[in-house]
Amino acid sequence: MRQNAAEIWAWLRRGAYVYVCGDAKQMARDVDETLQTIIAEHGRLAPSGAANYLRALAAEKRYVRDVY
């Protein structure tokens, strides 16, 4: 994800949906952290703003997690 951060950010800006399925303990947490970093860096947001952006994506059902 980090290697393609600019592209992922562009996808999000164009309305992409992100689905995360799998391990809740490690993988899902890592994906959350990486997405927040991408949003903060490429969206030029503070960490709290990036977290709010990710929460907004979840509220819009554009960031969906099916973790176990």
ROKOL-534975 format. One record per residue (C-alpha): residue number from 1; x, y, z. Coordinates in Angstrom, 2 decimals. Layout:
<nodes>
NODE; NUM; X; Y; Z $
...
</nodes>
This chain:
<nodes>
NODE; 1; 0.00; 0.00; 0.00 $
NODE; 2; 2.78; 2.42; 0.86 $
NODE; 3; 4.46; 1.86; -2.50 $
NODE; 4; 1.24; 2.87; -4.25 $
NODE; 5; 0.15; 5.54; -1.77 $
NODE; 6; -0.39; 8.31; -4.34 $
NODE; 7; -2.54; 6.04; -6.47 $
NODE; 8; -4.56; 4.85; -3.47 $
NODE; 9; -5.15; 8.46; -2.44 $
NODE; 10; -6.30; 9.30; -5.98 $
NODE; 11; -8.70; 6.34; -5.88 $
NODE; 12; -10.14; 7.52; -2.56 $
NODE; 13; -10.60; 11.03; -3.91 $
NODE; 14; -12.46; 9.58; -6.91 $
NODE; 15; -14.84; 7.60; -4.67 $
NODE; 16; -13.18; 4.20; -4.30 $
NODE; 17; -14.44; 1.62; -1.84 $
NODE; 18; -12.02; -0.27; 0.42 $
NODE; 19; -12.84; -3.71; 1.80 $
NODE; 20; -10.62; -5.31; 4.43 $
NODE; 21; -11.11; -8.98; 5.24 $
NODE; 22; -9.01; -11.13; 7.51 $
NODE; 23; -7.06; -11.06; 10.73 $
NODE; 24; -8.36; -8.47; 13.20 $
NODE; 25; -5.35; -8.55; 15.52 $
NODE; 26; -2.56; -7.57; 13.16 $
NODE; 27; -3.52; -7.13; 9.52 $
NODE; 28; -6.64; -5.00; 10.00 $
NODE; 29; -4.83; -2.69; 12.42 $
NODE; 30; -1.91; -2.35; 10.00 $
NODE; 31; -4.27; -1.49; 7.14 $
NODE; 32; -5.99; 1.16; 9.29 $
NODE; 33; -2.67; 2.72; 10.23 $
NODE; 34; -1.37; 2.63; 6.66 $
NODE; 35; -4.54; 4.17; 5.24 $
NODE; 36; -4.43; 6.94; 7.83 $
NODE; 37; -0.81; 7.62; 6.95 $
NODE; 38; -1.64; 7.77; 3.23 $
NODE; 39; -4.58; 10.08; 3.89 $
NODE; 40; -2.50; 12.34; 6.13 $
NODE; 41; 0.47; 12.58; 3.78 $
NODE; 42; -1.29; 12.83; 0.43 $
NODE; 43; -4.33; 14.69; 1.72 $
NODE; 44; -2.09; 17.02; 3.71 $
NODE; 45; -4.09; 16.43; 6.88 $
NODE; 46; -3.08; 16.27; 10.52 $
NODE; 47; -3.28; 12.77; 12.03 $
NODE; 48; -6.60; 13.62; 13.67 $
NODE; 49; -7.96; 14.86; 10.33 $
NODE; 50; -6.85; 11.64; 8.64 $
NODE; 51; -8.59; 9.60; 11.34 $
NODE; 52; -11.77; 11.65; 10.80 $
NODE; 53; -11.51; 11.13; 7.04 $
NODE; 54; -11.25; 7.36; 7.55 $
NODE; 55; -14.24; 7.41; 9.93 $
NODE; 56; -16.21; 9.35; 7.32 $
NODE; 57; -15.34; 6.71; 4.71 $
NODE; 58; -16.64; 4.04; 7.10 $
NODE; 59; -19.83; 6.02; 7.76 $
NODE; 60; -20.37; 6.25; 3.99 $
NODE; 61; -19.81; 2.48; 3.74 $
NODE; 62; -16.76; 3.14; 1.56 $
NODE; 63; -14.42; 1.57; 4.12 $
NODE; 64; -15.77; -1.78; 5.22 $
NODE; 65; -14.02; -4.26; 7.48 $
NODE; 66; -14.90; -7.94; 7.82 $
NODE; 67; -12.31; -9.00; 10.34 $
NODE; 68; -12.15; -11.87; 12.79 $
</nodes>
